[in-house]
């Protein structure tokens, strides 16, 4: 026995499959100001995660990867520890400790990956930031 789907039902199913789910490309990280020094000499970088279609900040994302390296200075193998700090009012904070070990100010690359609730894909972003020692 064949089942026939009406044009209206088919249109509904197609629209649900294309609009009900966001994609990782519907999100972006944005810098939220210049890096700041922490009390222990590390740099604090603050970011917002934006849902592009409605330009709203996303809260509650889980950071699953973070990396800081000196790739912009031609030294990608030189990395620094990155610690994700607690989210505060839609701002995601990261402590980059480029001082005690390397004492290397300059241009650094910060790469991140996050899981957003309800989004099956991982959201990724990277920035070039200027960090002092």
C-alpha positions in Angstrom: 0.0 0.0 0.0 1.3 3.4 -0.9 1.0 6.4 1.3 0.4 9.8 -0.2 1.5 13.0 1.5 -0.5 16.1 0.6 1.3 19.1 -0.7 0.6 21.0 2.5 2.0 18.3 4.7 5.1 17.9 2.5 5.7 21.7 2.6 5.4 21.6 6.4 7.9 18.8 6.7 10.4 20.5 4.4 10.0 23.8 6.3 10.5 22.0 9.6 13.7 20.3 8.4 15.2 23.6 7.2 14.1 26.0 9.9 13.6 24.1 13.1 17.3 23.5 13.6 20.1 26.0 13.7 23.6 25.3 12.3 26.9 26.0 13.9 27.4 28.7 11.2 24.5 30.6 12.8 26.7 31.5 15.7 29.9 33.6 16.2 32.1 34.6 19.0 32.9 38.3 19.3 35.5 40.0 21.4 34.0 42.0 24.3 36.7 44.6 24.8 40.5 44.5 25.1 42.3 41.9 27.1 42.7 42.8 30.8 45.4 41.8 33.3 44.4 39.5 36.1 45.8 39.7 39.6 48.3 36.9 38.9 49.7 38.6 35.7 47.7 36.5 33.2 45.5 38.0 30.6 41.7 37.8 30.7 39.9 37.8 27.3 36.2 38.3 27.3 33.9 37.1 24.5 30.2 37.0 23.6 28.6 34.2 21.7 26.1 35.6 19.3 23.2 33.8 17.5 23.5 35.6 14.2 19.9 35.3 12.9 18.4 37.3 15.8 21.7 39.0 17.1 21.1 37.7 20.6 23.7 36.7 23.1 23.8 33.0 23.9 24.1 31.9 27.5 24.9 28.5 28.9 27.3 27.3 26.1 29.8 24.7 27.2 33.4 25.4 26.1 34.8 22.1 24.9 38.2 23.2 23.5 40.5 26.2 23.9 43.9 26.9 22.6 46.2 29.9 22.6 49.3 30.0 20.5 51.7 32.5 18.8 50.8 31.5 15.3 50.3 35.2 14.2 54.0 35.8 15.2 55.2 32.7 13.2 55.5 30.6 16.4 52.4 28.3 16.4 54.2 25.7 18.5 54.5 28.2 21.3 51.3 27.8 23.3 50.0 29.1 26.6 47.6 27.6 29.1 44.0 28.7 28.7 41.5 28.4 31.5 37.8 29.0 30.9 36.4 31.1 33.7 32.7 31.1 34.8 30.3 32.8 32.4 28.9 36.0 33.7 25.9 37.7 32.2 26.4 36.3 28.8 30.2 37.0 28.7 32.6 34.1 28.4 36.0 34.8 30.1 39.3 33.0 29.4 42.5 33.4 31.3 45.6 33.1 29.1 48.7 32.6 31.1 51.4 33.8 28.6 53.6 35.4 31.3 55.3 33.1 33.8 56.5 30.4 31.4 57.2 32.3 28.2 57.0 35.9 29.2 56.1 36.5 25.6 54.0 39.5 24.8 52.7 39.9 21.2 50.0 38.6 18.9 48.4 35.4 19.9 45.7 33.2 18.4 42.8 32.1 20.6 40.8 29.2 19.2 37.6 28.0 20.8 35.0 25.3 20.4 31.6 25.3 22.2 28.5 23.2 22.5 25.2 25.2 22.4 22.2 23.5 23.9 20.0 22.1 21.2 22.7 22.5 18.5 24.2 19.2 17.3 27.2 20.8 15.7 30.1 22.4 17.6 30.5 26.1 17.3 34.0 27.3 16.6 35.8 30.6 16.5 39.3 32.0 16.6 40.8 35.5 17.2 44.1 37.2 16.9 44.6 39.2 20.1 47.5 41.3 21.4 48.6 40.2 24.8 51.2 41.9 27.0 53.4 40.0 29.4 
